[in-house]
Amino acid sequence: MITLILLALATMVTLSLGGFMPLFSIVFGWLFLYYLIIYIVLILLRKKENNILKYAMATLICIPMVWALFAPEYLFDFLLQGVKLDFR
């Protein structure tokens, strides 16, 4: 839930800034939708006792975070499909 709030705030802040920053609001918006879908699925799975599904959802939660830690430029390139950014 905290991740959703932070991503929503980041999306609004980057949209309000000028210049290059609205491109980042697209990335934060996609990540917000991704985590929102996972959060809804977790709410629906709360009553289930299947641990495999819970571990799968935990893995889906961690994938973008780990990807952003090790290669943030590739994460942004993947989410911005067509807008090539060079972070060097």
C-alpha positions in Angstrom: 0.0 0.0 0.0 2.9 2.4 0.8 4.4 1.7 -2.6 1.1 2.6 -4.3 0.9 5.9 -2.4 4.6 6.8 -3.2 4.1 5.9 -6.9 0.9 8.0 -7.1 2.7 11.0 -5.5 5.7 10.5 -7.8 3.4 10.5 -10.8 1.7 13.7 -9.7 4.9 15.5 -8.8 6.7 14.6 -12.1 3.6 15.7 -14.1 3.7 19.1 -12.4 7.4 19.6 -13.1 8.4 20.9 -16.5 10.9 19.9 -19.1 12.1 16.4 -19.1 10.3 15.1 -16.0 6.8 14.3 -17.5 8.5 11.4 -19.3 9.2 9.9 -15.9 5.5 10.3 -14.9 4.7 7.7 -17.7 7.1 5.2 -16.0 5.7 5.9 -12.5 2.1 5.6 -13.9 2.9 2.2 -15.4 4.5 1.0 -12.2 1.5 2.3 -10.2 -0.9 0.3 -12.4 1.3 -2.8 -12.1 1.3 -2.6 -8.3 -2.4 -1.8 -8.2 -3.2 -4.9 -10.1 -1.0 -7.0 -7.8 -2.6 -5.4 -4.7 -6.1 -6.2 -6.0 -5.1 -9.8 -6.7 -3.6 -10.1 -3.2 -6.9 -8.9 -1.7 -8.7 -11.6 -3.7 -6.2 -14.3 -2.7 -6.3 -13.3 1.0 -8.9 -16.0 1.7 -7.0 -18.7 -0.2 -4.6 -21.1 1.6 -2.5 -21.7 -1.4 1.0 -20.7 -0.5 2.4 -21.1 -4.1 0.1 -18.3 -5.3 1.3 -16.1 -2.4 4.9 -16.7 -3.2 4.3 -16.0 -6.9 2.7 -12.7 -6.0 5.6 -11.8 -3.7 8.0 -12.6 -6.6 6.0 -10.3 -8.9 6.2 -7.5 -6.3 10.0 -7.8 -6.0 10.9 -8.1 -9.7 10.6 -4.3 -10.6 12.3 -3.3 -7.4 15.3 -5.6 -8.0 15.4 -4.6 -11.7 15.4 -0.9 -10.7 18.3 -1.5 -8.2 20.6 -3.2 -10.7 19.7 -1.7 -14.1 17.4 1.3 -13.8 18.1 2.5 -17.3 16.9 -0.8 -18.8 13.7 -0.6 -16.7 13.0 2.9 -18.0 13.7 1.9 -21.6 11.4 -1.1 -21.2 8.6 1.0 -19.8 9.0 3.9 -22.2 9.1 1.6 -25.4 10.2 3.9 -28.2 11.7 6.8 -26.2 15.4 6.1 -25.9 17.1 7.7 -22.9 20.9 7.6 -22.4 21.8 8.0 -18.8 25.6 8.3 -19.4 
